[in-house]
Amino acid sequence: MLENSSILITGGTGSFGHSFVPMTLEKYNPRRLVIYSRDEMKQWEMAKLYGDDERVRFFIGDVRDKDRLTRALNSIDYVVHAAATKIVPTAEYNPFECVKTNVNGAMNLVDACIDQGVKRVVALSTDKASSPANLYGATKLASDKLFIAGNSYAGEADTRFSVVRYGNVMGSRGSVIPFFLSLIKKGELPITDERMTRFMITLEQGVDLVWKAFEDSVGGEIYVKKIPSMNITDIARAVGPEAKQKIIGIRPGEKLHEQMIAPEDAPYTYEYEDYYKILPAIHNWSLDPSRINNGKLVDPDFTYCSDNNADWMTVETLREWIAANLEKIGKV
């Protein structure tokens, strides 16, 4: 599907973009891959990684600017929407800015993609959008709803929208593993709550899920990867086995456990070999055989949370992953 196509990724200089771009170039050899973001320094640094590769283009712009988006999307076939204000405390203290990017930006992208005849759009979501407890989660829930409804809003246009949702990305910039690694020399690691659990997914798995959404989606689906969980204290043990663990309390807006599928989603959720798919509740799309595509409807009381997960990552497995990826952890 993506071979010899034109692809644009918003927020493409972030952690996801740094994995999506090289992996997609290698697997699909697109005609053009456009990184759309607002930080010129990050674009300049990223451009050095690709030298004279004419397939890779850079476009300065903000998802808040609909006119700029419309220009950037000219002749684009596929879009990955990764741009977001996503640091929980930052969103709590800067709510207007979070809404402008995560909600208004999503509306701008839906409109611009329809107007420019983009074929498929996959938006990145987060566990925090499921039963949100903070502003970031609430804005991403709104964003998810906008992209789902975009399939109806498009009318006779061929543009189709879907969403992928996943939790803590292992080793990404600003996440817990590089944070703990930066504190090892102090001999003490801060633990918000010893009961806290988190889903664990690699950036490569996140990219695979986006590719799956492009290949499989009819429009309006939310894809959720099956991934293992870990307790926060075990993550700390994997990073610093000799370090003391100090309980500091949960930050404003932070959840004790990550949830990716809420009980309210169960009537519309189908299970597959290595992922779940939440179908749209609107227009009876959840009953559409082409969207169900041989999936198995989950139990009526089903939830997918990091504390009730059947799959758990061991301390040894995480320690091996850290050793194998140490040079790139926290870099992007």
N, C-alpha and C positions, 0 to 999 in steps of 0.2 A: 504493500500500500504506500509506504513512504519512499520507495525507490524513485529517484529522479524527480522528486517533488520539491516544493518550496515550503520551508517550515520556519515559523517564528516562535521564539520563546520569550515571554515577558519575564522580567526579573532574571534574565539569563546569566548574569554574572554571580549569582548566589550558589550555594552548595549544590542544589539540584542541577543547575545548568552546567556546572563543571563536570558532572558525570554524564548528563544527557547528551551534551554536544559531542564529545569524542566517541561515545558508544554508538550514537546514531550515525555519525559520519562513517564509522567503520562497518556497521551492519547494513545500512541502507543506501549509502552514497547519495544523499539528496543533492539536487541541483544547487540549492541555496539554503543556508541555515542562518537565520537572522537573530542576533542577540539584541533584544530591545530592553533597555534599562536607563536609569537616570544618572548613574554614577560614572562620570567620564574616566576617573582614575582606575576603577575596577575594569572598565572596558579596555583601557590601554594596557593594563597588566595581562588581561585575558588574551588580548590580540597577539601578544608576544608568543603565546603558546602555539599559535597556528601559522605563524610566518606568512608565507605567500599563498596559503590555501584559499583559492578564489571562491570556494563554496561558503566560507564563513564570512558573514557581514555583521557590522555593528551599527546600531541605530540608537542615538540618544533620544530618550523620550520618557514620559511618565504616563501611567495608565489613567491618571486623572485628566489628561489632556486628550479629549476625544478626537480633535482634528489631527493631532500628531499620530495617534493610533491609526486613524483612517489612512493617512499617508503611508505609514509603515506597512500596513496590511495589503497594499496594492500587489496583486498577483501572488498572494500567499495561499497555499492549499491547506496547510495544517497549522494549528496554534496550540502551544502548551502555555497555560497561564500559571506562572510560578511567582509572580510579583505579589508581595503582601507585606503589611506591617505585622510582624508575628511574635515579637518578644512580649510576653504576657505583662510584666510590670510596665513596660513602655506604653503599651496600649491602655492600661489602666490610668496612667497619668497624662496621656495625650489622646483622649477619646475622639476628639474632632478629627485629628489627623488619621487615626486608625480607620474611621468610617469613610473618610475621603478616598483612601487607597483601596480598602478591602470591599466596600459596598459600591461607592460611586465608580471606582475603577472597574468593577465587575460589570456594572450596567453599561459603561462606555465600551467595554470590550465586546459584550453581546451585540450592541447596536452596530459597532464598526465591522465586526465579522460578518454579520448579515448583509450589511450594505456593500461590503467588498467581495461577497460571494465565496468566503472561506468554506471549505468542505467540512472539516471536523475540528472541534475544539475540545481539549481535555484540560480541565482546571484542577489544580492541586488543592486538596482540602486537608483537614487535620482531625485527629481524635477529639480535639477541643470543640469541634462543631457539633458533636453528639451530646445532647443534654448540656449545653454550655453553662459554665459557671463563671465566666469572665468575659470581658468585652471582646477580646480577640476571638474567642469561640463564637460569641454571638454574631460578630460580623462575618465570620466564615460560614456560619449556618445560613445567614442571609445571602451570602455569595453563592453557596451551593443551590439554594432555592432559585436564585436568579438564573443560573446556568441551566437548571432543570427546566424551568418555565421557558427559557429561551427557545427550546424546541417547538413550543406552541407559538411563541411570539414571532418566530421566523416565518410563519404562514406558508406560502408556496415556495419559499426559498429552500435550497438544498442544505443549508448550514445545519449541522447537528452538534449538540453539546453533551458532554458527559463529565463525570467527576471521579477522581481517585482520592482515597482517604487512607492515610497511614499515620503512625505515631512517631515516637522518638527515633530520629535518624542517627545511627551509630557514628560517632566521630565527627559529625558536622560542626561547623563553626558555631560557638555559643551553646553547644549541648553539654550534657553532664560529663561525658568521658574526657574531652579536652580540659574542661574545668577542673575535674579531679586531678588530672595529670599535672596541671599548672601549680597545684598545691602540695604535691608529694613531698617536696623538700621541707615543708613546714611540719610534716609528720602528723597532720590532723586534717581530716576531711569533714566538711559540714553536711549533716544529714537532716533534711527537713522533717521527716517523720519515718521512723523505722518500719512502719507498715506499708509505706509507699511502694507501688509497683509501676513498671513502665513496659510498653511494647518495645521490641528491638527489631529494627529493620535497617538494612544497608542501603546506600544510595543506589547501588546497582539493582537491588530488588525494586526500588521505587521506580527506576527507569523502565524495568521490565513490565511493571504494572501499567504504566502510561502506554507503552507499546500495545499491551493487551487491550486497553480501552479503545485505542484507535482501530484495532482490527475487529473487535467484537461488538462495539456499541451500535445501537440503533438510534439512541437519543434519550437522554435523561437518566441513565444509570449512574449509580455510585458504586465504584469498585473498591473492595476492601481486601487487602492481602492477608492471608493466614501467616502469622509470624509469632515467634516466641515472646514470652514475658520474662522479666527479671525483677527481683526485689532490689530497691535502691541500696540496701546494705550489701547485697551480693555484688552489685556493680562497684561499690567502693572497695570491697575485698579483692576484686579482680584487678582494679587499678593500683591500689596500694595496700597489699596484704599486711604490712607492718604498721600502717598508719592508724591512729586513733580515730574513732568516729564520734563526732560531737553533734548532738541533736539541737537544731536551731529553730525549728518551727516552720510551718508552711508559709510561703510568701502570699501576698494578696492576689486572689484570683486563681491560685494554684489548686489542682485537683489531687486527691490522694491516689486515685487510680485512673488510668486512661480508659475511655470508652469509645469504641468506634461504631457499634451498632446498638441503638437503644431499644428498649422493649416495644416502643411505639413503631419501630421500623420492622419488627418481626413479621407482621402479616404480608410484607412486601419484599422480604429478603429470601434469596435463593443461594444454596450452597453448591460449590463446584470443587474440583480436586484441590486447588491451592488458593482459592479466594472465595469471597462472598460478593453478591451483587444485590444492592438495594434498588428495587425498581420504583419508578415514580408512582405516587399515589393518585396523581391527577389523571383525568381522562381515561381511567381504567387501563392505563399502560402497563400496570403490574400484572394484568391478565393476558398480555400480548405474547403469543408463543415465540415470536421472533426475538423478543427481549428475554424471555425465560430460557430459551435455547438449551433445553434438557437439564436445567438446574433442578435441585430438590428444595422444596419449600422448607424452611427451618421450623422448629417447634414454636407454638404461639407465645411461649414465655422466654424465648431465646434472647440473650444479650451477648455481646462480644466485648469483654472488658479485660484489662490486663491482670486482674486478680482472679477471674474465673476461667482463665485460659487453660486449655489442656496441654499446651506446649510450653515448656520452660527451658530457657538457656542456662547452662551451668556456668559456674565461675571459671572453670578450666577452659570452656569453649570461648568465652569472652576474652580471657587472658591470651589465648592463642590468636584470636582475631586482632587484638591490640598489637601484639608482637609483629604480626604480618603487615599491619597497616600503619605502624607508628609514624612513619615519615609524612604521611598525608593527613593524619588526624588533626582537626582544628584549623587546617590551612585554608579551607574554603567552606 
